[in-house]
Amino acid sequence: MLYGAIEAGGTKFVCAIGNENLEIIEQVSFPTTTPIETMCLVKEFFDKYLDKLKSIGVGSFGPIDVNTTSETYGFITTTPKEKWRNYNFLDTLKSYFNVPIALTTDVNAAAYGEYVKGYEKKISNIVYFTIGTGIGGGGILNGELIEGFSHPEMGHMKVVPHPKDSYKGNCPFHGNCLEGMAAGPAIEKRNGVKGQDLSEEDSFWEIEAYYIAQCMYNTTLMLSPDVIVLGGGVMQQDHLVKKVRNQFKHMLKEYVQIPKINHYIVTPKLGQRSGIIGGLALAEKALYNARESIH
Amino acid sequence: MLYGAIEAGGTKFVCAIGNENLEIIEQVSFPTTTPIETMCLVKEFFDKYLDKLKSIGVGSFGPIDVNTTSETYGFITTTPKEKWRNYNFLDTLKSYFNVPIALTTDVNAAAYGEYVKGYEKKISNIVYFTIGTGIGGGGILNGELIEGFSHPEMGHMKVVPHPKDSYKGNCPFHGNCLEGMAAGPAIEKRNGVKGQDLSEEDSFWEIEAYYIAQCMYNTTLMLSPDVIVLGGGVMQQDHLVKKVRNQFKHMLKEYVQIPKINHYIVTPKLGQRSGIIGGLALAEKALYNARESIH
């Protein structure tokens, strides 16, 4: 019995096959080009496993329509990637593979991977942020994905500008929202170099940490999750998570009793595999749900 | 068969008895004084119904410990009301009444009331804010209360100061968080009169709406609930909800497709009874859970 997983990113697709322990058996990745070309490679990869493939879990770039009662359920909707706009992702997959398929956002999938495999379901409330070329957030509450009328767009929350920061933000929708102030491109715009080329001692990191800490603060007060996981390229600066923790504690003023800080604001247990393992975990869940609905 | 409900507020307690349709049969209220005095009146009220009382639901002022695995589960913890600090609320009630008892925050109870009775569970994601002498938020996601390591404290989220507002905020913890800028006392501090005595045309209301709209914006992007309910004394200014909706739309820039605005940001369907009816609904749930755990 095998599970399939797709991590559909704006720049690359990752496909994987995993076993019942959610361990990856084979994994491939290729650039995201046109839907026809890209989906053809997806089909080719999973076709090798068709006889044992039981279900597929997908974490996708977005925005996607996750509302099961909607006419465009399973579509990638208003993405700036023109060729993928209003693309019926889910039905295309269904036309290839006659197995249960679960679809959610890339960050929800990563959160689910951390929940199921990273934390082995020992806690049931996790929020996951990716801080990279954009900022996205997803989560699990009471063991279920956070999805209401749509999936969350936590990366666009409002933040208070840092007193020493004159940058106006580059979010095309909201200007100086969290993503507009703290994602990779905003770091590069201010400093002239990418974050990875800024020294650990650069004073800019305290400004960056200030914005991420506000996100941790709001997330804590809105959701009081058991853990907040910080992934994505920007967080690969090892020193950054400590700076975020310090500024977060300073903001919170011990107003609520959080879990121990080093176990509360953390980097992913699964490293860069949260999303793809989350896909396998979603596949497992899709199979379980499909069986339940038969009985 | 009767349900009991307690709305335990910082200034007054409301107790009610309701039937299986969650309709209130009798209701009393009295000022919150000392725990001994207040709880004595609680006991007296419900004692009349002991033979038919099946369960009790409580929405309490806080902070309270809602973590069932904690040693201080069911305690009112670090409240500024000294006599109630570290008060074992749940065990006191259990010593009086040998029935299942559910305890959560006042705002969670109100959210639950709107969910069960206001919306008859036709939607499963609701966030409820009370904007009064303080600001509190609670909610339901996938039909379950939002509770992680603790209950949310949404009223203390960060807000961006309005360009025309020089007020520094009065939250003893965070200064200019949402509560520090937009709760009743902050309105009075700026204007010299209470909100209810400010004319509808006063330009201050646009400043007030700006802060509440930020809360709506962050809540939308963090949780994408089906509806956000705005209760509490400040929201009794009928004109305010429209101003909030307008500013919210302006901030969101149609970044996500929300439900129709007049059905999305709303005042409570149950008026001022959301909390006490929520208590009855929590009692119903507590009874159901207790029966399930026997089978």
Interface residues (C-beta under 8 A of the other chain):
Chain A: P63 N125 G137 L141 N142 E144 I146 E147 G148 F149 S150 H151 P152 E153 M154 G155 H156 M157 K158 V159 V160 P161 F173 H174 Q214 Y217 N218 T219 L221 M222 L223 S224 P225 D226 M251 K253 Y255 V256 Q257 I258 P259
Chain B: P63 N125 G137 L141 N142 E144 I146 E147 G148 F149 S150 H151 P152 E153 M154 G155 H156 M157 K158 V159 V160 P161 F173 H174 Q214 Y217 N218 T219 L221 M222 L223 S224 P225 D226 M251 K253 Y255 V256 Q257 I258 P259
